[in-house]
């Protein structure tokens, strides 16, 4: 007897970026959902995920679990997905991830990089860089090979 699919999206949000405060994390997590729906809206798995949520009374969404993860956790999970079937996944790289540099002397050392741009609001040095902020993974919660990639990661708080 075949087990009914229990589709879920795991979003791994970085916990090793001191500048990724709760508001920024929520924005990045939203980016993950928008990316999934924009790039993969024709995927049968994404369609099934949305439709099963609708059947349960959700208005075009379904179960999503946000977990706390490091850059290495995201890299390892993404690498593991390449060997699995019936999954969709993606990474969110913010091309202009903002962060403050408290010491202007340090800011002067990195200004020459083509990826760093400076803005000076209220005397602070705000810089941006391209940064991996989170990743999303859609699969069957009943598939042990899928879920094992997330078992040791805590819920994001």
URFEN-V532003 format. One record per pair of residues at least 4 apart in sequence whose ideal C-beta (glycine too) atoms are under 7 Angstrom apart, sorted by the first residue. I is the first residue (numbers start at 0). J is the second residue. D is the distance in Angstrom with one decimal. If there is no record, write none. Layout:
# URFEN-V532003
i | j | d
I | J | D
I | J | D
This chain:
# URFEN-V532003
i | j | d
2 | 141 | 5.1
4 | 139 | 4.9
4 | 141 | 6.7
5 | 139 | 6.1
5 | 140 | 4.1
5 | 141 | 5.2
6 | 47 | 6.3
6 | 48 | 4.4
6 | 51 | 6.0
6 | 61 | 6.4
6 | 137 | 6.7
6 | 139 | 6.1
7 | 62 | 4.7
7 | 64 | 6.3
7 | 140 | 4.6
8 | 63 | 4.5
8 | 135 | 5.6
8 | 136 | 6.8
8 | 137 | 5.0
9 | 64 | 5.4
9 | 66 | 6.0
9 | 136 | 4.7
9 | 149 | 5.0
10 | 28 | 5.4
10 | 31 | 5.2
10 | 63 | 6.3
10 | 65 | 4.7
10 | 133 | 5.8
10 | 135 | 4.9
11 | 66 | 5.3
11 | 68 | 3.8
11 | 72 | 6.2
11 | 73 | 5.1
11 | 76 | 6.3
11 | 133 | 6.0
11 | 134 | 5.0
11 | 152 | 6.8
12 | 24 | 5.2
12 | 27 | 6.7
12 | 28 | 6.0
12 | 65 | 5.7
12 | 67 | 6.4
12 | 68 | 6.7
12 | 133 | 4.6
12 | 155 | 5.0
13 | 19 | 5.5
13 | 68 | 6.6
13 | 69 | 7.0
13 | 70 | 6.5
13 | 132 | 5.7
13 | 133 | 6.3
14 | 67 | 4.3
14 | 68 | 6.3
14 | 69 | 6.3
15 | 69 | 4.6
15 | 70 | 6.0
18 | 98 | 4.2
18 | 99 | 7.0
19 | 23 | 5.2
19 | 24 | 5.3
19 | 132 | 6.6
20 | 24 | 6.9
21 | 25 | 6.4
22 | 26 | 6.6
23 | 27 | 6.3
24 | 28 | 6.2
25 | 29 | 6.5
26 | 30 | 6.6
27 | 31 | 6.9
27 | 91 | 5.8
27 | 93 | 6.6
27 | 132 | 4.0
27 | 133 | 5.0
28 | 65 | 6.0
28 | 133 | 6.0
29 | 33 | 6.3
30 | 34 | 6.1
30 | 91 | 4.9
31 | 35 | 6.5
31 | 91 | 5.1
31 | 133 | 5.4
31 | 135 | 4.2
32 | 36 | 6.4
33 | 37 | 5.8
34 | 38 | 5.7
34 | 89 | 5.4
34 | 91 | 6.2
35 | 39 | 5.5
35 | 45 | 6.6
35 | 89 | 6.4
35 | 135 | 5.6
35 | 137 | 6.7
36 | 40 | 5.6
38 | 89 | 6.7
39 | 45 | 4.7
39 | 87 | 5.3
40 | 45 | 6.2
42 | 46 | 6.7
42 | 87 | 5.5
43 | 47 | 6.2
44 | 48 | 6.3
44 | 85 | 6.4
44 | 87 | 5.3
44 | 137 | 6.0
45 | 49 | 6.5
45 | 87 | 6.2
45 | 137 | 6.6
46 | 50 | 6.0
47 | 51 | 6.0
48 | 52 | 6.8
48 | 61 | 5.1
48 | 137 | 5.9
49 | 53 | 6.4
49 | 59 | 5.8
49 | 61 | 6.4
50 | 54 | 6.5
51 | 55 | 6.7
51 | 61 | 6.1
52 | 57 | 3.9
52 | 60 | 5.4
52 | 61 | 3.2
53 | 57 | 6.3
53 | 59 | 6.6
57 | 61 | 6.0
65 | 154 | 6.9
65 | 155 | 4.4
66 | 149 | 6.0
66 | 152 | 4.1
66 | 153 | 6.7
66 | 154 | 6.2
66 | 155 | 5.9
67 | 152 | 6.3
67 | 153 | 5.2
67 | 155 | 4.4
68 | 72 | 3.7
68 | 73 | 5.5
68 | 152 | 5.4
70 | 74 | 6.4
70 | 131 | 6.4
71 | 75 | 6.2
72 | 76 | 6.3
72 | 152 | 6.3
73 | 77 | 6.1
73 | 90 | 6.9
73 | 131 | 6.6
73 | 134 | 4.7
74 | 78 | 6.3
75 | 79 | 6.4
76 | 80 | 6.7
76 | 134 | 6.8
76 | 136 | 6.4
76 | 148 | 4.5
77 | 88 | 6.5
77 | 90 | 6.3
77 | 134 | 6.0
79 | 83 | 7.0
79 | 148 | 5.0
80 | 86 | 5.4
80 | 88 | 4.8
80 | 136 | 6.4
83 | 144 | 5.9
83 | 145 | 6.0
85 | 138 | 6.6
85 | 139 | 6.5
86 | 136 | 6.5
86 | 137 | 6.4
86 | 138 | 4.1
86 | 145 | 6.1
87 | 137 | 4.5
88 | 134 | 6.7
88 | 135 | 6.3
88 | 136 | 4.4
88 | 137 | 6.8
89 | 134 | 6.7
89 | 135 | 5.8
90 | 131 | 5.9
90 | 134 | 4.4
91 | 132 | 5.3
91 | 133 | 4.9
91 | 134 | 6.6
92 | 129 | 6.0
92 | 130 | 6.8
92 | 131 | 5.2
93 | 130 | 5.4
93 | 132 | 5.2
94 | 129 | 5.1
95 | 127 | 4.2
96 | 127 | 6.1
96 | 128 | 5.7
96 | 129 | 6.9
96 | 130 | 3.7
96 | 132 | 6.4
97 | 125 | 5.9
97 | 127 | 5.2
98 | 126 | 5.9
99 | 123 | 5.6
99 | 124 | 6.6
99 | 125 | 5.8
100 | 105 | 5.6
100 | 106 | 4.4
100 | 124 | 4.7
100 | 126 | 5.6
102 | 106 | 6.9
103 | 107 | 6.4
103 | 124 | 5.8
106 | 110 | 6.6
106 | 117 | 6.7
106 | 124 | 4.3
106 | 126 | 6.7
109 | 115 | 5.2
110 | 115 | 6.3
110 | 117 | 6.2
114 | 128 | 5.3
114 | 129 | 5.7
115 | 126 | 5.2
115 | 127 | 7.0
115 | 128 | 6.0
116 | 126 | 6.8
116 | 127 | 5.3
117 | 124 | 6.0
117 | 126 | 5.7
118 | 125 | 4.7
119 | 123 | 7.0
119 | 124 | 6.1
120 | 125 | 6.0
138 | 142 | 6.0
138 | 145 | 3.9
139 | 145 | 6.1
140 | 146 | 6.0
142 | 146 | 6.4
143 | 147 | 5.8
146 | 150 | 6.3
